[in-house]
Amino acid sequence: MQADSRYQTRIFNDNKFKLGLFGMNCLGGLSLTKAKERWDASWDNNVKAAQLADDAGLEFLLPIGRWHGYQGSTDTQGTTYETLTWACGILASTKEINTFGTLHVAFINPVFAAKQMVTADHIGHGRFGLNIVSGWNPNEFGQMGVDLRDHDERYAYSEEWLAIVKKIWSETDPFDYDGRFYKLKAVLGKPKPVWNTRPILVAAGNSEVGRDFAASNCDCLFTAIPQIDDLKPKIDYFRSVAPAGLLRNIFASAHLMARKTRKEAEEYHHYIVYEQGDWEAAEYAAGFRGKRLNTWMKEQENLKARLISGAGYPIVGSYDDAVETFQRLHDMGLDGLACGMINYVDDFPHIRDEILPRMERAGLRQKKKD
């Protein structure tokens, strides 16, 4: 059933704790593992995972914008689909689930990007959203021939880029733009987004400047989970600085390994990480990403193991353990999780058949309407 407005699309439903799939456009997903069941990010597999999530009532799909992988024998995320064209195909293959494109704004002209995203929005009948990335990876910037600006300058650039895009989506007459980074003449974009309202905007906010950018501009915000007891003050801050009525959902990323029993899940985690882990890739990732890793990750003695298992907040345990964790996160103010899995298709029945019914019984979700 198609929505009648942007804010009737599924990501804005009444479920207390929302779920999405994260990173399935990338070879290996989030995990640096050699296990035979590791994610094969073929197009057919992406469509199948998207349709499983759509049919089960999950709220969103979030791709990773990546141009270089993590080397090792697996080179996780070295093979990826570009996310705006990926989103177009996924939106055409699904019915209700919201689907994001993840865009390094420094890599693409805002006039061109605005047109691409409107196209995706029409394909998805208003279900498209933009994940705004200011960037951090010097190798990827070098590949594009783009200077990697100082941290705060990247967000100043993103602010101007986004201002241009929103103006293109809303203005009906040609306009000039005389900014710090762009000088544009007679800009006009048609068609306009569905319902003449801009696509949903999301961004990750971890640094102070990043948090303020995301909270001030976006409908949804993605953040890392620090030590879990520190999460509530962080969420309270986001809510306090966001303009009234703008920030509707605060999400975090997680890596989900849930099984019938905690013992079974822990044994599977040991197999994925310690028996089949790509430790060469983990060494590269730990060194390469070390300057930007969140404090909570730096303090982990098993940092490389964390990177192998999926880097996001680890949820390893029984189905009941997983739902208890969701409840605790919800109680702290979190609205949901973007979940990575070892295999988004093979592992999905654990979510659909076991976790979602438990969430319904716990009052975290409503039963999906057919």
Secondary structure, DSSP 8 states (H G I E B T S, - for coil): ---SSGGGSGGGSS-SSEEEEESTTBTTTT--B--TTS----HHHHHHHHHHHHHHT--EEE----SS---TTT-TTSSB--HHHHHHHHHHH-SS-EEEEEEEGGGS-HHHHHHHHHHHHHHTTT-EEEEEE----HHHHHHHT-----HHHHHHHHHHHHHHHHHHHH-SS-EEEE-SS-EEEEE---S--GGGS--EEEEE--SHHHHHHHHHH-SEEEE---SGGGHHHHHHHHHHHS-TTT--EEEEEEEEEEESSHHHHHHHHHIIIIITB-HHHHHHHHHHSTTTS-HHHHT-TTHHHHHHHTSSEEEEEEHHHHHHHHHHHHHTT--EEEEE-S-TTTTHHIIIIIIHHHHHHTTSS-----
